[in-house]
Amino acid sequence: MHNLQPLGSENGIITAIVTQGTLELGIKLPAEATASFETYYSFLKECRRSVNLTSVKGEEDVARLHFLDSLALYNTSEFKNARVIDIGSGAGFPGIPLKIADTSIDLTVLDATGKRVAFLSNLCAALNINAACIHARAEEASRKPDFRDCYDIAVSRAVARLNVLCELCLPFVRIGGVFIAMKGVDSADELEEAFNAITTLGAKLLNCYDYTIPGTDITHRAIIIKKASGTPDKYPRRYAKAQKTPL
């Protein structure tokens, strides 16, 4: 069971948690950011019933387990003015919170489910965020010239194994850019399993960044993989193939 530290007041609880949490993370938010996170939560709560977005409910859990967990990535790489793609974005995590924190990010959110992409498009409009919301499968989009080798940073919070995620995500990244996979701290075996995929796809492990979500005892890991050379043209394979016979 998660050990979440409660706040006394229910008024502005998102603002309170995000403000304190980003202070602990050493992230300076724009003046309008906390209001954006309040709107984000309200929008998520309103749409959750009609679209399968997240099982996490309530201000405290959403603020910490979604917003602050996403924002912690800001410390792992140079996001300012970066071209970023969030692959399998779902309810917008981690891409949208990062864009709220740094409006200089050129953000693309990609998801294979039409209802989720519609949610993301409406969310961006509600937050007055300029982001490209793409309805496509990652393995298909990354073969198109407008997406392949085009991004400084790819991020993903998807639940696939790391070797499969690397095959889906690294083709989007330019040489010299990075792919950041959000994982648990118990991911050492998964990382070892993925080394062949990382090498085959033209990349190398740069760093593992472990962080504790402010206000909790939960520690997560960002696995940072640098694109060192071009990904061979035959990758990515279809998702079913990549999952059945991972690199």
C-alpha positions as a Python dict, from the first residue, in 0.01 Angstrom:
ca = {
    (1, 'M'): (0, 0, 0),
    (2, 'H'): (133, 343, -92),
    (3, 'N'): (230, 564, 200),
    (4, 'L'): (91, 896, 81),
    (5, 'Q'): (118, 1187, 323),
    (6, 'P'): (-222, 1360, 348),
    (7, 'L'): (-275, 1733, 333),
    (8, 'G'): (-523, 1898, 567),
    (9, 'S'): (-723, 2108, 323),
    (10, 'E'): (-914, 1978, 20),
    (11, 'N'): (-925, 2325, -136),
    (12, 'G'): (-643, 2373, -387),
    (13, 'I'): (-490, 2040, -293),
    (14, 'I'): (-343, 1990, -641),
    (15, 'T'): (-175, 2331, -621),
    (16, 'A'): (-39, 2261, -273),
    (17, 'I'): (107, 1921, -361),
    (18, 'V'): (253, 2027, -696),
    (19, 'T'): (403, 2346, -548),
    (20, 'Q'): (570, 2160, -260),
    (21, 'G'): (670, 1866, -477),
    (22, 'T'): (838, 2071, -749),
    (23, 'L'): (1020, 2266, -479),
    (24, 'E'): (1161, 1936, -351),
    (25, 'L'): (1250, 1831, -706),
    (26, 'G'): (1424, 2162, -769),
    (27, 'I'): (1195, 2257, -1058),
    (28, 'K'): (1078, 2614, -1104),
    (29, 'L'): (729, 2624, -1254),
    (30, 'P'): (584, 2908, -1464),
    (31, 'A'): (337, 3128, -1276),
    (32, 'E'): (32, 2978, -1449),
    (33, 'A'): (138, 2614, -1410),
    (34, 'T'): (-46, 2528, -1089),
    (35, 'A'): (-375, 2653, -1235),
    (36, 'S'): (-307, 2431, -1537),
    (37, 'F'): (-261, 2127, -1314),
    (38, 'E'): (-589, 2205, -1136),
    (39, 'T'): (-761, 2218, -1477),
    (40, 'Y'): (-583, 1899, -1583),
    (41, 'Y'): (-716, 1712, -1278),
    (42, 'S'): (-1072, 1840, -1330),
    (43, 'F'): (-1061, 1741, -1697),
    (44, 'L'): (-922, 1398, -1613),
    (45, 'K'): (-1190, 1341, -1350),
    (46, 'E'): (-1467, 1448, -1589),
    (47, 'C'): (-1350, 1226, -1877),
    (48, 'R'): (-1235, 919, -1684),
    (49, 'R'): (-1574, 748, -1701),
    (50, 'S'): (-1605, 765, -2079),
    (51, 'V'): (-1240, 695, -2166),
    (52, 'N'): (-1016, 433, -2002),
    (53, 'L'): (-744, 669, -1885),
    (54, 'T'): (-615, 580, -1539),
    (55, 'S'): (-706, 375, -1233),
    (56, 'V'): (-549, 637, -1006),
    (57, 'K'): (-816, 853, -841),
    (58, 'G'): (-832, 1148, -603),
    (59, 'E'): (-638, 1473, -589),
    (60, 'E'): (-350, 1346, -376),
    (61, 'D'): (-280, 1032, -577),
    (62, 'V'): (-314, 1204, -917),
    (63, 'A'): (-96, 1497, -807),
    (64, 'R'): (180, 1271, -679),
    (65, 'L'): (161, 947, -878),
    (66, 'H'): (94, 1118, -1211),
    (67, 'F'): (192, 1486, -1206),
    (68, 'L'): (502, 1475, -983),
    (69, 'D'): (613, 1138, -1120),
    (70, 'S'): (607, 1289, -1469),
    (71, 'L'): (775, 1614, -1364),
    (72, 'A'): (1065, 1426, -1204),
    (73, 'L'): (1185, 1343, -1557),
    (74, 'Y'): (1270, 1709, -1611),
    (75, 'N'): (1588, 1654, -1410),
    (76, 'T'): (1708, 1367, -1630),
    (77, 'S'): (1783, 1548, -1957),
    (78, 'E'): (1786, 1886, -2132),
    (79, 'F'): (1420, 1948, -2209),
    (80, 'K'): (1438, 2323, -2275),
    (81, 'N'): (1363, 2390, -2644),
    (82, 'A'): (1375, 2013, -2709),
    (83, 'R'): (1159, 1831, -2959),
    (84, 'V'): (990, 1563, -2746),
    (85, 'I'): (759, 1272, -2829),
    (86, 'D'): (557, 1089, -2563),
    (87, 'I'): (487, 738, -2696),
    (88, 'G'): (178, 558, -2569),
    (89, 'S'): (80, 879, -2391),
    (90, 'G'): (-261, 760, -2267),
    (91, 'A'): (-386, 1032, -2033),
    (92, 'G'): (-89, 1254, -2121),
    (93, 'F'): (179, 1124, -1885),
    (94, 'P'): (458, 1222, -1878),
    (95, 'G'): (443, 1457, -2181),
    (96, 'I'): (171, 1704, -2082),
    (97, 'P'): (303, 1776, -1728),
    (98, 'L'): (649, 1835, -1877),
    (99, 'K'): (502, 2078, -2132),
    (100, 'I'): (317, 2262, -1854),
    (101, 'A'): (646, 2293, -1663),
    (102, 'D'): (841, 2412, -1968),
    (103, 'T'): (643, 2569, -2251),
    (104, 'S'): (955, 2578, -2473),
    (105, 'I'): (918, 2202, -2530),
    (106, 'D'): (797, 2114, -2881),
    (107, 'L'): (569, 1826, -2781),
    (108, 'T'): (411, 1539, -2973),
    (109, 'V'): (185, 1293, -2790),
    (110, 'L'): (116, 964, -2967),
    (111, 'D'): (-133, 692, -2883),
    (112, 'A'): (-289, 402, -3073),
    (113, 'T'): (-637, 452, -2922),
    (114, 'G'): (-861, 709, -3089),
    (115, 'K'): (-1058, 798, -2775),
    (116, 'R'): (-739, 874, -2586),
    (117, 'V'): (-606, 1092, -2866),
    (118, 'A'): (-938, 1281, -2871),
    (119, 'F'): (-903, 1330, -2495),
    (120, 'L'): (-546, 1457, -2537),
    (121, 'S'): (-651, 1698, -2811),
    (122, 'N'): (-935, 1837, -2597),
    (123, 'L'): (-708, 1855, -2293),
    (124, 'C'): (-447, 2055, -2483),
    (125, 'A'): (-718, 2295, -2598),
    (126, 'A'): (-843, 2334, -2239),
    (127, 'L'): (-490, 2401, -2116),
    (128, 'N'): (-407, 2628, -2412),
    (129, 'I'): (-116, 2398, -2495),
    (130, 'N'): (25, 2374, -2845),
    (131, 'A'): (106, 2005, -2898),
    (132, 'A'): (67, 1758, -3185),
    (133, 'C'): (-176, 1481, -3088),
    (134, 'I'): (-118, 1181, -3314),
    (135, 'H'): (-344, 875, -3350),
    (136, 'A'): (-113, 599, -3471),
    (137, 'R'): (69, 284, -3374),
    (138, 'A'): (428, 359, -3280),
    (139, 'E'): (574, 99, -3516),
    (140, 'E'): (386, 255, -3808),
    (141, 'A'): (445, 622, -3725),
    (142, 'S'): (821, 576, -3679),
    (143, 'R'): (856, 462, -4041),
    (144, 'K'): (726, 796, -4170),
    (145, 'P'): (983, 1068, -4256),
    (146, 'D'): (803, 1326, -4040),
    (147, 'F'): (869, 1113, -3730),
    (148, 'R'): (1172, 890, -3782),
    (149, 'D'): (1503, 1025, -3644),
    (150, 'C'): (1329, 1357, -3567),
    (151, 'Y'): (1316, 1393, -3188),
    (152, 'D'): (1568, 1507, -2930),
    (153, 'I'): (1390, 1309, -2657),
    (154, 'A'): (1141, 1023, -2664),
    (155, 'V'): (966, 936, -2338),
    (156, 'S'): (739, 647, -2250),
    (157, 'R'): (556, 530, -1943),
    (158, 'A'): (412, 229, -2126),
    (159, 'V'): (406, -106, -1947),
    (160, 'A'): (583, -309, -2219),
    (161, 'R'): (914, -478, -2145),
    (162, 'L'): (1213, -253, -2204),
    (163, 'N'): (1348, -453, -2500),
    (164, 'V'): (1014, -409, -2679),
    (165, 'L'): (988, -42, -2579),
    (166, 'C'): (1335, 26, -2720),
    (167, 'E'): (1235, -119, -3056),
    (168, 'L'): (919, 93, -3063),
    (169, 'C'): (1072, 418, -2937),
    (170, 'L'): (1435, 449, -3049),
    (171, 'P'): (1351, 487, -3421),
    (172, 'F'): (1189, 822, -3336),
    (173, 'V'): (1510, 958, -3179),
    (174, 'R'): (1775, 1150, -3373),
    (175, 'I'): (2139, 1045, -3341),
    (176, 'G'): (2265, 1210, -3022),
    (177, 'G'): (1916, 1222, -2871),
    (178, 'V'): (1781, 1008, -2588),
    (179, 'F'): (1499, 770, -2507),
    (180, 'I'): (1379, 785, -2145),
    (181, 'A'): (1183, 483, -2020),
    (182, 'M'): (993, 513, -1691),
    (183, 'K'): (1038, 197, -1486),
    (184, 'G'): (1048, 70, -1130),
    (185, 'V'): (1371, 37, -931),
    (186, 'D'): (1337, -340, -957),
    (187, 'S'): (1410, -321, -1331),
    (188, 'A'): (1771, -449, -1327),
    (189, 'D'): (1678, -783, -1485),
    (190, 'E'): (1467, -606, -1746),
    (191, 'L'): (1754, -374, -1829),
    (192, 'E'): (2000, -662, -1863),
    (193, 'E'): (1749, -838, -2087),
    (194, 'A'): (1731, -528, -2310),
    (195, 'F'): (2104, -477, -2371),
    (196, 'N'): (2099, -668, -2700),
    (197, 'A'): (1803, -461, -2820),
    (198, 'I'): (1974, -136, -2717),
    (199, 'T'): (2292, -225, -2909),
    (200, 'T'): (2111, -366, -3213),
    (201, 'L'): (1902, -48, -3245),
    (202, 'G'): (2209, 179, -3248),
    (203, 'A'): (2201, 298, -2889),
    (204, 'K'): (2380, 269, -2554),
    (205, 'L'): (2278, 296, -2190),
    (206, 'L'): (2357, 647, -2066),
    (207, 'N'): (2226, 648, -1709),
    (208, 'C'): (1971, 517, -1462),
    (209, 'Y'): (1815, 798, -1259),
    (210, 'D'): (1635, 684, -943),
    (211, 'Y'): (1402, 929, -771),
    (212, 'T'): (1151, 927, -487),
    (213, 'I'): (816, 1089, -565),
    (214, 'P'): (782, 1379, -321),
    (215, 'G'): (541, 1310, -36),
    (216, 'T'): (563, 931, -79),
    (217, 'D'): (795, 641, -11),
    (218, 'I'): (774, 535, -377),
    (219, 'T'): (1098, 525, -576),
    (220, 'H'): (1094, 502, -955),
    (221, 'R'): (1368, 477, -1216),
    (222, 'A'): (1420, 664, -1541),
    (223, 'I'): (1634, 458, -1778),
    (224, 'I'): (1813, 695, -2017),
    (225, 'I'): (1931, 546, -2345),
    (226, 'K'): (2133, 750, -2596),
    (227, 'K'): (2101, 707, -2971),
    (228, 'A'): (2458, 662, -3096),
    (229, 'S'): (2396, 559, -3456),
    (230, 'G'): (2112, 502, -3699),
    (231, 'T'): (1853, 234, -3625),
    (232, 'P'): (1856, -34, -3900),
    (233, 'D'): (1573, 12, -4149),
    (234, 'K'): (1409, -322, -4065),
    (235, 'Y'): (1317, -193, -3718),
    (236, 'P'): (1068, -155, -3568),
    (237, 'R'): (889, -476, -3651),
    (238, 'R'): (516, -517, -3596),
    (239, 'Y'): (430, -502, -3224),
    (240, 'A'): (312, -864, -3210),
    (241, 'K'): (640, -978, -3366),
    (242, 'A'): (851, -759, -3140),
    (243, 'Q'): (667, -890, -2834),
    (244, 'K'): (677, -1257, -2941),
    (245, 'T'): (1045, -1260, -3040),
    (246, 'P'): (1206, -960, -2866),
    (247, 'L'): (1556, -853, -2961),
}
